[in-house]
Amino acid sequence: MPASPSTARAINDRLALRLLQQRGPLTAGQLKQFTGLSRPTVADLVERLTAAGLITVVGESGEQRRGPNARLYGIVADRAHLAALDVRTDSVSVAVADLLGRELARACAPIGTDTGTGRAVEQAVALVEKAVGQAGAERLHTVGVGAPGLIDPGTGELRDSTGLPEWHRRLVTALQERLPGARVIVENETNLAALAEQRDGAARGRDTFVLLWLGRGTGAAVVLDGTLRRGASGGAGEIGFLPVPGTGGLPSATGCDGGFHHLAAAAAVVRLAADHGLGEPGPGEQRPGEPSADGAADAAALVRRAVDLATARPADAPAADAAESPGVDAAEQPAAAGETDGAARAGRFLDALADRIALGVASVAAVLDPGCVVLGGEIGQAGGDVLAARVEQRVARLSPLRTEVRAGALGGTAVLRGALLTARDSAQEDLFTPPGAMLDSPQARTC
């Protein structure tokens, strides 16, 4: 059944807007070329979108060209403003952007674990309002929120979870009250990180993969055939509860201390580093006994230091050559030996950490066969290709299913980036669809 004229116009408008989003400003001739539409149809849609305040003339295509055919059309970026929140157990990060997703302001603030619920909510909302003011925005169209815990797949609401602060759930209601008219979308933090890595990071070009989050806690996001899979109750990817050997116990319904979390979360990584003699901080680094805001930075610093030690040359010249060369001070040799010992300890630490992570990756491979697992979060990024290669080698011995292991590119910033992409997609879906148009679109998870 052919589309009605109104539906055809809506489809054409959205096609043109998507091209302008992806390619930047275009002339009417370029829109005709890329869409395959006729010149009169393109002229009509340009007029329609301009009248709707969605596009405008932003320049000309060449210095020597003038006239209607040379006009460059672009999306009106300030047609709407968006916000993204990365809500951690003891901190909140906020970014405000325009309709194109270009970041205009960013702010971050710690929230103490002993802060009362009401005060914590007020601090978080005030941070959002401050960032909005810094961005010069009058109001927000959409707010994307990334938070730990389970998101109810039916309502899109953050479920009450043991171990997470009450202010997380109260925050969404407060945002709706203080930001009237704004659409608030809540998503699990690991799922948002996977979206960001797929769009802008290590999983670009993959429509099937799993992101294994390695930070203060552990988690997994499952993307199969281009679709994020959340599970019947929103709990797909709660890999911290996975029973694994080496923990001395089993997880329970109310705690994951005996599961994969106990082996691979930040606190476990810090302990493992100390066991391998890597507990002392380097210059400018924090001492493991003096944790950073969420502990992930401490673990990431130790992993990064281990990678540097394990991959550095032990000295400017091979030891044998140095011994044979005249003029070499024998006092320098203990330092070289110390460097070698440090490299060996770092290598053993990375091997032990890879052993642990491989248990989670092999379990994922056995059940889902994703073909690719991205090590995300602060620890995954800190380990880089060195840790990823070690994990991949071990998974190859544990599983008959070939699984590529990649290091995440975005680290701890992936959640905020994913929340911003989600807000941008939702806002564009709303603004780019004419009222009454019946078009297929992803289901919005709003509350």
N, C-alpha and C positions, 0 to 999 in steps of 0.2 A: 504494500500500500504506500503510495507516494506521500511524502510529507506535505503538510499544509503550508501555504505561503508564509504564515507567521513562524512556524517551526523551522522552515528552511532559512528564513532570515536570521533566526536565533542561532542556528548552527553556523551559518556563514559569519555572523558577528563574533561568535566565540572562537572560530578558527582564526580570524584575523587578529583578535586580541591575544590569542596564544602565540601567534607568530611574533607579534610585537613584544610580548613578554620574553620570548626565547632569543630573538635575533636583535632586539633593539629597534630604534626608529627605522621606518621603511617608507618609501614613496608609494603612491597609488599603483605605479607600474610594477614595483616589486611585489606588492600584495597580490596583484593580478597574476604575476609569474608564479609565486609560491602557492597560491590557493587554487589556481586553475579556473578561477571565476572570470566571467566576462567583464569588460571594462565598465559597462553601465551598472552591473551588480556591485562592483567594487566602489564605484562612485557613490552609489546609494548607501552602502554600509559605512563608508567614511563619513558621509553627511549625518547618518543616523547616530554613529558613535560619538561624533563631535558634539551633536546636539545634546546627547545624554551626559556630556561632561567626562567621558571616559578616555578620549584621545584629543590631542591638540597638535597644532603645527609646532615643531621644535627646531626647525631649521630648514636648510636646503641641501640638496644632494651634491652640489658642486659649486665651486666659486664662480664659474662663468655662466651658470644656468639660472634662469629665472622663470617664473610662471607656475601655474598649478601643477604641472607634471614634475617639477623639481621639489615640491614641498615634502619634507620629511615629517611623518606622523609618529607620535609616540604616546604611550599611556600616560595619563595625568597621574603622576606618582602620589601627589598629596590628596587624591580623591578619597583616600581612607588611610588611617594609621592603625598599626597593629602592635601588639605587645606579646612578648614571650617570657615565661617564668620557668626557671629551673629551681624547684623546691627541694632542698636537701633536709636532712634531719636537723641540722643546726645552721643553715644559711639559706639565703634566697638571692638569686641572680635574675636581673631583669634586662631585657633589651626592647627598644621601641624602634619600629621601622616604618617605611612608607609602603604603599601598595605593591611596589616592585620588590619588596623585601630588603631594601637598602637600609642598613642600620643607621639610626640617627642619634641614639643615646644608649648608654649601658650603665648599670649600677649594680652593686653587690653589697650585701650586709650580713654579718653574722647574727644568728639568733641563738642565744644561750640555751642550753638544755634545761636550765632552771627557770627560764622565762615562762610566766603564766600564759595560758591559752589566749586570753583577750589581748594581752600586751604583744604577744608574738604576731597575732593577726594584724594588729594595728601597725606594727613595724613593717610588715610585709606590704600591706596596702599603701602605706606612706611612701615606701620605696618605689612602688609602681607610679604613684602620682608624681613623685619627684622626677622620675625618668621621663614621664609624659611631658612635664613642663620643660625639661631640658631639650626635648626634641621639638618643642614649639608646636605640639599637637593640641587641638582643642578637645578632641574626644577620640576614643578608640572604637574601631569597628569590631575587631575580633581579638581575643586574648587566648593564647595557647599556653597551657600549663603542663609541665612535666613533673611528675611526682613519683616517689617509690610506692609500692603497694599494688593492690588489685583494683582494676577499673571494671565496674559492673558493665558487661556488654549490652545489657538491655537499657539501662538508664544513662550510662556514661559517667556515673558518679564514682568518686573514690570511696571504696569500701573501708569499713572500720577494720584495721589490721593490728594485731598484737605487735608491740614494739615500735610503732610509729606514733609520733605526737598527735594529739587531738587537733592542734591548730591547723594541720594540713587539711583536714576535712572542713573546718570552719572557714578557711581562707576562700574557698570557691564562693560560698554564700556572700562573704564580705565583698568580694570583687564585684559580684552582680549588683549588690546594693550601692556600692560607691562609684561604679562605672555604668550608669544607666544606659541602656541601649546597646551595650557591648555584648557580643556573643562570647561565652567562655567555654573553651574546649579543654577537657582534661584527658591526658593520656599517660600511660606508664612511661617512666623515664627511659627505660631500656628500649622500648619500642620507638621512641622518638630518636634515640641515638642511632638505631638501625636505619630509620628514614634518612637521617642526615648523612650517614656513611654511604647509603645507596645513591643519594643525589650528588653529594659533593666530596665523598671520601673513598675509602678503600673498596667499597662494594659497588662502585659505579659500573654500570653495564651488567650487573647480576640481577636476575629476576628470582633466583632461588638461592638463599644463603641463610646462615644463622649468625647473629652477632652475640658473642659471649662477652658480657660486661664484667670487667675486672677493676673494681674501685674499692670504695669503702665496703661495699657489699658485692654480691655476684648476682647475675641475672642473665637471661637469654631472650632474644627477640627472634621470632621465626617468620621468615618471609618465603613463601612457597608460590611459585608461578606468578610472581608480582604482587601477591596479596599478603598483607600482614595477618598472621593467624593468632588469635587471642585465646582460643579455647572456650569451652562451654561456660566457664565461670570467670573468664578473664585472666586465668592463672597460667596460661601457656608460657613456658620459659622460666618458671620459678626453680631454676637449677640449683639454687643454694640449698634446697631440701633434698637433693639427689643423694641417696646413700652411696658412699664410696669407701673403699678400704683406706686405712691409715688415719682415721679420725678417733679411734678408740671408743666409738659409740655410734648411735643412730640419731637422726633428726626426729623431731616430734611435730605434732600439728601446731604447736605454739612456738617452736624455735628450731633454727637450722644449724645449731652449733655442732651437731654430729654429722652434718652433711658436707657437700662440696664447699659450701661457704667456709667451713672450718679449715679447709686446705688452701683456698685461693683468694679469700678476701684480704683487704689491706693489713689487718692486724696479724693474720697468719703469715703474710709475706714478710712483714717486719720481724716476726719471730724467727722465720726461716733464715733471714739474712744474718741475724745475730748468731744463730747456730753455726753459721759458716764464717764467722769472724768479720762480718761486714757491718756491724752495728754502729761503728763510730762514724759520725757525719763528716763530710768533707767541708772545705771552706765555704762558708755562706749557707750550708745546709742545716736543717733542724736536727737536733738529737732525737732519735726515736722515742725517748722517754718524754719528750716535750712535743706532743702531737700537734699537727696543723689543724685547720678548721674541721676537716672531716676524716683525717687519717690517710686518705688516698694519696695526698701529696708526699707524705713521708715514705710510703711504700714505693711510689713512683720514683722518688729521688734515689732510693737504694737500688732499684732495678736499673735505672739509667746509669748509675755509677758502676754497677757490675758489668753492664754492657761495655762501657768505656774501658774498664780494666781488662775485660776478656778479649777485646778486639785491638787494644793498643799494642804497638811493638814494644817488647820488653826494654829495649834501649835503642839508641840511635844507630847502633851497629850490632850485628850478631856477636854473642859473647865470645865465640871462638876467635873471630877476627880481632876483637878488642884485646884479647890476651896476647895475640901475636904481634900487635902493633906497638912500635916503640912510642914512648911518651905517655902511655896510659897509666894513670895513677891507680895503684891497686886499691886505694881507699874507695874508689868509685864502684868497685865490684860488689860490695855488700848491698849498695842501693839497687843495683841491677838485679841482684838475687831477691831483694825485697819486692821489686816490681814483678818478678816472675811468680813469686809466691802469691802476691795479690791477684795476679791474673788467674792463677790456678784456683784460688778460693772463689773468685768471681765466677769462673767457669763451672765449678761444682755447684754453686748456688743456683745458677741459671739452669743447669741440668736438673737439679732437684725441683725447681719451680716448674720446669717444663713437664716433668713426670706427673706432677699434680694436675696441671692444667689439661694434660692429655687425657686424664680420666674423664673429665667433663666433655671434652671434644669428642672422644671415642663413643661415649654414651649418646651424644647427640647424633653422631653419624650413624650409629646402629639403628636408631629409631626413625630418623628423618631422611638420611642420605642427602644432605643439602649440597654436597660437592664443594662447598666453600664455607669456612668459618672465619669470621673477623674477630680478632681479639681487641675489643673496645675498652673504653674507660681509660683512666689515667695510667694504670699499670700496663695495659695492652699497648698503649702508645709508647710508653717508656721503654718497653722491651724491644720494640721495633722489629725489623726483619730477623735480628739475631735470635730473639726468643721465639718468634713465629716459626722459624726454620726448625728449631729444636723440637717444638711441639709437633710440627708436621711429621718429622721423622718418627717420633714415638707413636703417633696415631697410626702411621703406616704399619707399625709392628702389631698394634692392637686390633686393627680393623681391616677387613678385606675390601672395604669401600674406600676408594680414593677420595681423599678430602684435602683440598688446598687450605692452608692456614695463612691468613694475611694479618698484618699488624694494622690496627685502626689508625686512621690519619687524623682524626679530630679530637681524640682524647676526651677529657672532661668537658670540653665545650660542645660536644655533640648533642647533648640534651637540649641546651638552649637553642642551638641551630635547628634541631628537629622541631621544637615548639614553634619557632618562627616560621618555618616552612609550612607547618600545619595551619597556622593562623593565616598565612598568605594564601594558601590554596583555598581555604574556606571563604575568605573575603572575596577572592576573585570569582569563586563559584557563585557567590551571591550577587556580586555586582555585574558580572559578565553574562548573567542569565536574565533576559527580559521577564517582567512579571507575567505569569500565566503560561510561560513556555514549558512544555513537557519534555525534558531532556534527561537522559541517563546521567547520573552523577554519583560520586562516592557518598555513602551515608555519613552525614555529619554526626560527630559524637559530642553533642552539646548538652549543657545542663543549665 
